[in-house]
Amino acid sequence: MPVAEFPLPDVGEGLTEAEIVQWRVALGDEVSVDQVLVEIETAKSLVELPSPFAGTVTRLLVDEGATVEVGVPIIQVDCPVEVGSGEGGPGESGPAGARSGAEAADSASDGTAAGAAGPARSGGTTAVLDAPTVTMTPQIADTAMPLGTDEASGAVLVGYGSAAGAPSRRRPGARRAAAVAVEAGRATARADQEAAHEAAAARRPQSVPAASALPVVAKPPIRKLAKDLGVDLTAVVATGLAGEVTRDDVIRSATQATVFRNLETPEWGDVREERIPVKGVRKAIATAMTSSAFTAPHVSLFVDVDASRAMEFVARLKTSPTFAGVKVSPLLIMAKAVIWAVRRNPTVNSTWTDREIIVHHFVNLGIAAATPRGLIVPNVKDAQDMSLFELAQALERLTLTARDGKTTPEDMAAGTVTITNIGVFGMDTGTPILNPGEVGIVAMGTIKPKPWVVDGEVRSRMVTTIGASFDHRVVDGDVASRFVQDVASVMEEPALLLD
């Protein structure tokens, strides 16, 4: 019984290494062809690697969390059938028997017939390999038909599926002939599948949509994105060329479902902060983004907001006995909105280092203040624990201290996220620059009457523009968009703060 080694393949991205994220099998497990063995993280995405053979797991050669170069064996499997044998006879369907096209082309090109010298095929089987350990170098296509492998090319994995062939010893002509035969087989299979789908659709009751009985076609990274955004893939309209669900399809569906305005707010939990190792996808993004800027590659977003209700709320607070003697301004509502949005999008409240991303589970809210000595950014410590009144007091204290030139180093240390009010200078919007050590900053422009469409009618409303910048090494576009939308939601409807 041979032992098959499965080397880490190139998953079609030209990568040189990948991280072992999670093993889906354990020592002693029985695995089948096409069963997912492991989940890896490349520079672009998470990928599930399916098994090209069946047998018993004898060794996991790499630990979870380790980074492995392409071509390095990662698992060993004892195969009950000789590796490369085609059980089931020629022409039979299934991963082990689906060989007729490639093997026929191989035989024709090599000039080998039944009974001739060399590896003999009889009843769809291949002669037993002499070596006790076989290193599999699979080229996995989107069907179970093996293409063979160019020995000089290294480990290659294309698409998702399985192959059960041994390392190819075909001449170049044999490989080309095999590829042509396989492609012809794929075309025929696709045509047969489409015909079957059309026939099945015709038999379905008219009250049931034809697509409802078909499986959803989506790659693992797309399925993970849909899960993260809470999107039901069966309800997504697929626009891929082969009928698959694309990334744009998922994001479009998420936007239509108003996922970005989901009012569910997670709890802080008992852990004050968490440490996320910088590796895999995050490390690749960091390298790419840093090369496009000097230190922190900025990405900025802007949105116009109807702040009429926020202004009404500010007016009520000013007349409230509770807030007597304390300055109340739209910046107070903005500050509370940012704290609320940070809880719903924690990575915006982080610190980047060369080794890890530190996500803070507290908010030291920075307030950009113009002073005679220049712009400084003192911060309100643990602002997440303050009531609206306490936050108003803290903002006023920091502002007055800054204007008097008495801000202490402690007041300016350890900020986690910053807000700035450029509206006081008559500016509608601007591109705020990140405070060093932080990954998010929000700017509020002037709030003034502008025409706004309400219930199909143009009315005068108090409108402002919110601008925000983020460190793209840490905050991706979808997180940044959700964060800005959350801030805008509170400015449009302050009652959200009551949740």
Secondary structure, DSSP 8 states (H G I E B T S, - for coil): --EEEEE--B-SS--SEEEEEEESS-TT-EE-TT-EEEEEE-SS-EEEEE-SS-EEEEEE-S-TT-EEETT-EEEEEE-SS-TT--TT-TT--STTTTTHHHHHHHHHHHT--TTSSSS-EETTEE---S-SEEE------SSS------TTT--B--SS-----------HHHHHHHHHHHHHHHHHHHHHHHHHHHHHHHHS-TTS-GGGGS-----HHHHHHHHHHT--GGGS---STTS---HHHHHHHHHHTTGGG--------S-SEEEEE--HHHHHHHHHHHHTSSSS-EEEEEEEEE-HHHHHHHHHHHT-GGGTTS---HHHHHHHHHHHHHHHSGGGSEEE-SSEEEEESS--EEE-EEETTEEE--EETTGGG--HHHHHHHHHHHHHHHHTT---HHHHSS--EEEEEGGGGT-S-------TT-SEEEEE---EEEEEEETTEEEEEEEEEEEEEEETTT--HHHHHHHHHHHHHHHH-GGGGG-
